[in-house]
Amino acid sequence: MTELDTLHATRDAYDAIAPIYAQQFRDTLGDRPLERALLSAFAELVRTNGNGGVADLGCGPGHVTAHLHGLGLNAFGIDASPVMVGLAREANPGLRFEVGSMAALDIEDGALGGVLSRWSVIHTPPRDLPAVLAEISRVLAPGGHLLIEFPATDGPDHETQAYDHTVLTAYRWSPDRLAGLLRDHGLTESARIVIEPGPTDRRQFQEVQLLACKA
């Protein structure tokens, strides 16, 4: 499957479930204090570095974009799903949301103070992820910050692992391997949080949040 085929498959899959997704995940940060704390730290870092625009990649129905706006950021959302973008605009009429591809962002070089990629790369095949990270690096200004979140592999012997996501095939990454890819694209890891699954969680693997800065 080509990169374009993957984009179309992801778009179509999320178009089909967008209303259900928006309802189910409208308060996704409510019971995640560690994630809220890291988002607050991310926002402070962006503001300290000049408070440039912040792109929420794979923004879905826009609830996290709105959270970033509430933290004082000039945040806007980008998603491959036109239906998701429509729901985001409806729920947040004062904010900006656009249909777009993470691998081909319609943003000028060095224009952003921050990028949030919250689980948005999980459907990106491993061969295509470097192109996405190159785009993120391109649009970030020097000193800009990336916060990227993803599920982790079972151990250091696995760089990536596919798993059966509810919507579409998804991929887990070795945190060290993904941090290495960030370095390859001029993004240096500054912090890492690894969240262990709860005993009743359906998926028993770690969640990783990496904070990185562009030199």
C-alpha angles and dihedrals in degrees: 000000000000125000089256091050090052091051092050093047092050092046094049094045094052093042087059096053101030099114093047091045092050091052095045097047103033091114098032094140096049096093097030108087094163092054092047089051093051091047088053091051090047090051092050092051092050092048091048091053093054103287097257121176119297123213118209100205115207089013095172111188091353104248095129092044087056090049090054090049088053088055090060100263128136089235129173133175134235124189136166091224115083090197091055090049090051091052091047092052091048093050095042108031094170095057133076122246128174138184110240151131124258089219093055110031118186091223130112122250113277094001100129135075093198147006127204117201104180107180088319096125097053093098093045110106111237092247090059100045096085089061090053092049090048089055092049091051091047095055096043118093118229106282091023119141134231124199109191125180128192143145117271130233121246095260148335092284090069118067092180137002128190119222136185104260118191092245107028140341109296136190136226121209137208104245091222092050093049091046087053091053089051090054090050087060098046097266116126120202113240102171140008132196121190115195118200118220118255119244092255098043113122093223112052101203136102125267117220130203116191123190114200137175130213113234 
